[in-house]
Amino acid sequence: MPEPTLNQRWAATLVGALVGGGVRHAVIAPGSRSTPLALAFADRPDVKLWSVIDERSAAFFALGLSKSTGTPAVVVCTSGSAGGHFLPAVMEASEGATPLILLTADRPWELHGFGAPQTIPQVGMFGRYVKGAEALPTPDEEGLAHLAAVSARLVHFSQQAPRGAVHFNVPFREPLAPIDGAKGPVIDPPATKYTSARAVIDETELHASMAGAQRGIIVCGPRERNDDFGARVHALGARLSFPVIAEAASNARFGFPNAICVADALLRNTKFAEEMKPDVVLRFGGGLTAKAPQAWLDASGAKIFEFHEEGQHFDPHHHNTEFLSSFPSPPEGGEGQGEGQRQCLRHWQEAQRAVLANLTHPSFTDPHLARHFIAALPADTSVFLSSSMPIRDVDAFATSLLPLRVFTNRGVNGIDGITSTALGVAAGTQRPTALLIGDVALLHDLSGWLIARRHHLSLTVVVVNNDGGGIFHFLPIADRTPHFEELFGTPHGVDLSHVAALAGAQLHRPTELADFGRTVTRCLEGGLHLIEVRTDRHANVDAHRALFAKLSGALS
């Protein structure tokens, strides 16, 4: 048996250090220059290998794996333009605080600058969207120990707050293939451990503010970590008598009967919004999806304490009183439980009951589809909500007493890579997974369906098809140009049955809400499903406005 080549040992050392840092999934896009890296991952029984044809989909699939497992997934590509397709997912990882390891293979230094193919400048190609980057040298016998140390440090760095992507540019000289097909070594280099001490937080002002609160509230934005956050935050709310306003992607709404889940509708009632203007706000997670609650908070003049365990700061209007880097410690005594605060809590709860009582007469519109979609999901389903209208409708109208784990791409709020990311979530959680998506976002990521086909993944995709960009009808431009339909509405006229056929998915087209809910529940039993629901894009704005008016009026 021939000795492993230097390329094999170099790649095996790098991969071993990444595995030592927690990597368990590697997504490989096919290519020649990345051969040593691909084979080094393939030779390890402790890494799950995923082969994905398109680099853009590969990166979003790896993003979904990282989101759902809490550990960084690796995505590997060859040299040249291939790595450029990683950029949208890298942006989302950066802004969404998701760990991700990028390995771009490269040609050696002596081939650059004189016209050799696939020799674009790859060092620094992701700019500020990565937390750290290493431009590795070509494999060097004397550098193996340093390679292991650098790799261990960078994979650790990807998981430190704020978490994010890190980039290794890895050049190789030929020969890239192993000699006589020899299997490469499995190398587990000595692992340097990294530990971080958490500072003792001064909570003096926080506790004083909680003690004096008359209209204190807790606000939870998007947050994906799989921990006991929801239970902790509701226990804190109960202790303080603070209502917990939990948006759909916070993982503090579904399964928590005391969560305030229709804040968007409540705060459209100007009398209620004025009476309930908070004096103390405890904020968790990212920025709110709905504009009305965020604008209300910005104008409240309240003391706002933000807890950013992920290291991400959200304060675009600079109203926060204090940023704290950990969950608040339990208050002593009866902070926030005066009669004024208890009355505030009762007022929120009574108003929510009034609104929910008026959501019981469904019609086949986008808001009620979102509500019935969530209601149809069994306990512990993994849910992915696409950007644009799906997450807004679920956030505004959906409730469930069953625990659900919710995922989104709310870092940069894009519609690209949604299906690929949802498939990564399904593969990472190994649980029934449902995706709610619009037709434009679905068409934006057709190559993601090939991931499902090649790896036989189960996913239930509900597409709300209104033949174009429905969200643009809510913008002022909708009434201000004769070019709206061509440039913003963008009707496509695509028969989505062809998407199902592309991936070998089962197609369902329910026409009644009751049948829709039963179809969703049944599809989650396994397999790849596309549930298409047709709605009227042009009537959607009026349907939303009428429903919000009805709900706001219920408080009078």
N, C-alpha and C positions, 0 to 999 in steps of 0.2 A: 504494500500500500504506500503510495507516494506521500511525502510530507506535505501538509497543507501549505499553500502558497502564502506569501506575505499579505496579499490582498484578502485571503480568507481569514487569516489570523487578525488582521486589522478590523475587518468587518465584525468578526465574532467578538472581539473585545469591546467594540462600541455597543453592539447589541446586548452583550452580557451586562454592561454597566447600566443600560436603560432598563433591562429586566430587574436588575437589583434595585432600581429606583421606583419600581412599581408598575412598569409597563407590562400589560398582559394581552394587548391586541395590536396587530400590525396590519395596516391596509397598504397593499402593494399595487401600484399602477405598473403595467408592463413596460419594459425598456431595456436597452442593452447596457448602458454605463452603470446602471444600478444593480447589475447582476450579483456582485458580491454581497450587497446588503440584503437583497431578496432571499438569497440562499441561506444567509446567516440566520435570518428569522425562520425560514422554513425548516432548518435543521434543529430547532429548539422545540421540544414537546411541551414546554410551559408557556408558549405563545400561541394564541389563536390567530391564524393567518386568514386574511380576506383579500382576494384578488378582485380589483375593480378596474374596468377598462379606461374610464375617463378620469383624469386627475382632479377635475373640479368636483365631480361627484364623490371621488375617493376621499377628498379632504373633508367634505361635509359629512360623509358617513363616519369618518374618524371622529369628527366633532360630536356626533350623536353618541358614539361609543364612550367618549370622554364624559359627556354630560351625564349619561346614565350610570356609569360605573364609578365616577368620582376619581378615577385614575387616568393619567394621560395615555391616550392612544397615539400610535406612530403612523404617519403616512409617508410613503416612500415613492420617489419618482426618479426618472432618468434626467439627463442634462438637457439644456436648451430651453425652449418655451414651456416645457412640461410644468416646471415649478410655478410659472406665472398663473396657472390655473388654480393654484392653492389660495391665491390672495383673498377672494371673498370670504372663505371659511376662516382664514387667519384674522381678518378684520373682526368677524363675529366672535372668535375666541378671545381676541384682545378686549373688545368692548363688553363681552358677556362674561369675562373672568372664567374662562374654561381652559384647563391645561391641554396642550396639544404639542406633539413633537414632530417637527418637519425635517425630513432627510432628503435633500436634493443631491443626487449624484452629479459629478462634474468631470470634465476632461482635465488632464493635468496642465500645469502652468505653461509648459513649453508649446502647447497647442493653441494658446489664446493669442488673439491680436493679429493673426496673419491669415484669416480666412478659413480655418478649419471648421467643419460643420459642428453645429450645436455647441458653440463656445461663446454664448452671451455672458456678460458679467453677472454672475449669480450671487456674489457676496454682497450682502446688504439689500437684496432685492425686496425684502418685506418691510424695510424701513422701520418706522416707529411702531408697527403693528406686532412686533415680537418683543418679548421681555429681554431676550438675550440671543446672541448668535455666535457661532464659532465657525471660522473659516479654517477647516482642518487642512493640514498639508497632505501631500500624497503619502501613502503608507511608508512608514519608516521604522525599522527594527528597534531603534533606540527610543522611539516615542510611544511605545505601547502602554507603558505605565502612565505617562502623562495623558494619553488619550482616555484611559479609564477614569482618571481623576476629573478631567474636564467634562466628560460625559455625565458622570455621577452628579457633578455640581449643577450642570445645566438642567438635567431632568428634575432635580430637587427644586431649582429656581422656578420651574414652570408651575409648581404646586404651592408656592408661597404667595400670600396675599399681596397684591391682587394677582390671582392666577392668570395664566395666559399661555401663548404659544412661544416656543423656542425653536431656533433653526440651526441645523448642522449642514454646512456645505461640504460634501465629501468627494474629493477627486480620486480617481483611480487610473493607473496606467494599465495597458493591456499586458498580458492576457487576462481577461475578465472571467472566463470560464475556468472551473477547476480542472486540474490535470487528470486525464483519463476518467473524468466523472467522479473523482474522489469526493466523499462527503467531508464537509468542513468540520472544524472542531467546535465544541460547545465550551465557551470560556466564560467563567464567572470570576471576574477580577475582584480582588479585595475591595470591599465597599467601605468608603468613608461615610460615616453617619453625620447628618446635619440636624441640629436641634436649635430651636428658637425659643427664647424666654419671652413670655407675655408680660408686658408692663402692668403694674398695679394702676388701675384707672381711678382718677379722682372723680367721684360721683357726687360731690357735695352739692353742686348747683342742680344736678338732675334730681336728687332726692328732695331738695327743698322745693323744686318746681312741682314734683309729683304730689308732695304734701299739701300744697296750696291750690291744686287744680280744682276748678269748678266745672270746666268743660274739656277735660283731658280726653284724648283719643289715641289709639294705636293705629298706624297705617302701614299696611304690608304690600309692597310692590313685588315684582317678579323675583323669585328665589327658587333655585332648583336643587339645592343640596339635599341628599337623602338622609335626613337626620330627624330629630324630634322637635324641630323648630315650631311646627304648628301647635303641638301640645304645650310647649314652653310659652309661646306668646299668648295663647288663650288662658293659660294659668296666670300669667302676669296680668292680663286684662281683667280676669275675675278678681284678683287680689286688689287691684286698683279701682275697680268699677269703671274701667275705661272701655268703651266700645271698641271692638277690633274690626276695622274696615279692611277687608282682605280681598284683593283683586284676584282674578281667576288664576293667574300664573304664580301666585305667592306660595302655593302649597300650604296655605293656612285657611283656605275657604272650604273645600269639599271634604265632608266628613266632620265638620265642626258646626254644630247646629246654632251656636251663638254668633257666628261670623256675620258681619254686616256685608251683604253681597249685592245690594242694589244701590250703592252709594251714588252712582251716576244719575239714576232716576231721582233719588231723594234730593240731591243738590241742585237739580233743575227747578225745584220749587224755591223761589226766592225768599219766601217767608221762613221756610225751614232752614235754608242755608244761612240766613242772617241770625236766626235764633240759636243755631248750633255752632256758630263760629267758635273754634277751639281757642283755648288759652295755653294749652300744653299739648305738644304732639310728639309721640315716640315713633320714629320711622325705621322700617326695616326693608331690605331689598332694594331693587332698582326703581327707576322712574315709573310713574303710573301710566297706564295705557290710555285711560280716558282723560280728556281735557278738562271737563267740568270739575272733578275733584281736585286736580292739580292746581287749577286756577283759584279755586276756593282756598286751598292751603296757602298759596302764595300771597293772597290778599288778607289772610286772617290776622296777621300781626302776632301770631302765637310764638311762644318759645318752642323751637323745633330741635329735638335731639335725634341725630341720625346714628344708627348702629350699623357699622359697615364691616361685618366679619370677613367679607370677601376682599376688603380693601378698596372697593369701588366707592367713589364719592358721588352723590347726586344732590346738587344744589345749584341748578343753572341760573336762578335768580338771586342767589346769595342771601337767602333768608334764614339759613340754619343758625341756631345758637351754638351748637357744639357737635363735633364728630367724635364718636366713641368707637373703639375698635373691638368691642366684645359685647356679648349679650348683657343687659343690665343685671346687676345683682338684685336679689329679692329685697324689697324695701322692708324696713323695720316698722312695726306698728301698723297704723291704719292710713297710710298715705293715700290721698286721692279718694277716700271713701266717705267724705262728708256728704251731707244731704244734697247739696248742689250737684255733686258729681254723680250720685246715685240717680238723681232726677234726669240728668243728661243721658245716662245709659238707658233709662226707661223710655225716654223720648225717642231715641234712635230705634229701639226695639219695636215700639208701637208703630212708628212710621214705616218700618220695614214690613211689618205684618200687613199694614194697609196696602202697600204696594204689591206684595206677593199675592194678595187676594184678588188683584186685578190682572194677574198673569195666567188666569185659569181658563181663558177662552181663546184657544190657539187658532191661528190661521196658517196657511202654507206660505209663510214669509221668512226672510232670513233670521229675524230675531227669534221666532218660535222654533225654527230649525235648530238653532244653536242651543236653545233651552232643552229641546227634546233629545238632541244628540248627547248632552251631558247626562240627562235623566236615564238614558238607555244603557249607560256604561255600568258593568258590574264592579263591585268593590276591588280596589287595588289595580285597576286598569292603568296602563301608562297612556297618557293623553298628550298628543302634540298639537298645538294650536298655531296655525300659520299666521304670519303678519298680515296686515291689511284688515279686512272686515271680519274674518273668523274670530280672532282674539277679542276684537271690540264687542262683537255680539255675545260671545260667551261671557265676557267680563260684565256686560251690562245686564244680562237677563238670566244667566244660568245658575241653578242651585243644585246641590245634591247632598244628602245626608251620608253618602257612602264615601270612604276615603279613596281619592284618586291622586296619582302622581302626575303633575303637569309639567310639560317642557315647552319651551318656545325659543326662537332665535330673536331675542329682544335686545341684543347688544347693539346692532346697527339697524334692526327692524326691517331687514330686507326680505324680499320674497324669493330670493334665489337659494337653491339647495335645500328647500324645505323637505321634499320627499326623501332625499338622500339622508338628511339628518334624522328624520323620523325612523328610517330603516336602521340607522345606527343605534337609536334608542331602543328599538325592538330587539336588536341583536344583543345589546348590552344588558337589558333588564331581563330578557328571556321571559317576559310576561305578555299577555294580550295587550296589543297596542293599537290605538285608534288615532288617525290624523284627520283634522278638519281643515280644509284648504279651499281656496278659490280656484276658478278655472285658469286664470292667468298664471298664478303661481304653479299650478300643476304643469302647464305647458312649458314653464321656465326650466323645468328640471326633468325632462323626459328620460335622460340617461340614468337617472336614479332608479327607474323601473327595471333596468337591466341588472342592477345589484340584487333586487328581490328575485328575479328569475334565475340568476346564476347560483345564488346561495339558498334558494328555496326558503325564503324568509316569509313569515306570516305578518301581515299588516292589513288593517281595515282602513281604507282611505275614503272619506266622505268628501266629495267635491260639490260645492255649491256653484253651479254653472249658470251664470247670467250673461254669457257671451260677451265678456269684456271686463274692463276695469271699473267695477262698481263703486269703489271708494272715491273716485274722482268726481262723482255726482254730488258729493257732500262739500266740495270745494267751490269757492266763488267763481272759478274759471268755467264751471258748468253752464253759467248763464251769460257769459261775457264774450263768447266767440262762436262764429259759425263753423269753426274747425274743431269743435270739441270732440265729436264722434271719431273723426279721423285720427286725431293726435292723442286723445285721452281715453275715450270710450273703447277704442280699438277692438271692435268685434272681430272674432276670428273664424266663426262658423265651423269649427272642428268637431267632427263626430267623435266623442270621447270613447266610443266602443273600440276604436283603433288603438287607443292607449292600453286598454285592457288586453286586447289581442297581442300587442307588442310584448307584454310581460307574462302572458298566460294567466291573467287575473280573471276571477269571476266578476261579471258585470251585473249590477242590480240597479233598477230604476223605479223606486217606489213613488207613488203619486199621492199617497195619503200619509198624514203624520203618524197615525197609529202603526201603519205598515212600515214606515220609515224606522221607528224605534225598534220594532221587532227585528227588522233586517239588520240593524247595527248590532244588536245583542247576539243574534245568531252568527253573524260573520266573525265575531270575536272568538268563536270556538276554535278557529284555526284556518290557515290558508291565506292567500292573497286575494283581497276583494277591493273592487272599486264601486262605490255607491254614488251614483250620479243623481243629483236633485236639481231640477231646473227651476229658476226663479226669474222674476221680471226686474231687470236692472233699472229700468226707467221708473218703475213704481216704488223702488226700494227706499228712496229718500222720504217720500210721503209716508210710507209704512212706518219707518222709524220715528218720524216726527209725530205722527198720530199716536203711536204707542207711548212715547215719552210724555206727550201731553196728557194722555189718559192716566198714566202712573203719577205724574206730578199733581194732577187734579185730585187724585185719591187722598191726598194729604189735607185737602181743604176741609 
